Amino acid sequence: MTGRKKYPETPDGRYFVVRGRLWRTTNPSLDEESRHFLIKDLMAARRAVRENKNDVRLLRQARQAVDQAKVALGEGGAPWWTDGAPDYNRRMAKSSPYAEWFLSLSPTK
């Protein structure tokens, strides 16, 4: 994708890191067309959240739509992997099993 900032991705491909925090990646088993439409849904829902901050009912609906899209993408809800490994979504990388990998990304002084 052009214009999109590339964030470091964990060696197993389950997370990317933003400001030291792990965020679950999109389920890699989604086909490109499904992924594309789900991302469009997510962006529309996020716009609805921004546009409906003064209407409690519409804001709740928009936030539910964001959650539904993130779950469908594999970024929310139950982890998309099936090996039973725990989920470290939203945890600090330095306080996770990825700490050594994450610290290796920083240039030494």
Phi, psi and omega in degrees: 000130179279146178083353182266130179289137180268121178259151178298138180248139181299154183304331180273357177076011182275335185220158164239162187242129175232123181048041175084359183253139178278134175232132183295137177281165175295145179301119183290348179276355176290136176287158186301320181294314179298314180302315179302311182292323178293322177293320175300317177299316180298314181296320178296319179295320178295321176297320179296323176299311181299321185278345186241030182298337183262004179236105186304316183295311181292325178295317178299316179297318181295318179294324176295322178294321176300312181300315180299318180293318180294322177294316180297326178283345183092001182276345178227177180071208180291145178301149181279344179278157189240012182271004178083002179296143180294161180260127179249023180305134178071005178271157177288132183300322183291346178249029184229174174297349179269006186304311182299315177300312183298315180295333178289345179285334183282133177293140179284150182258000000 
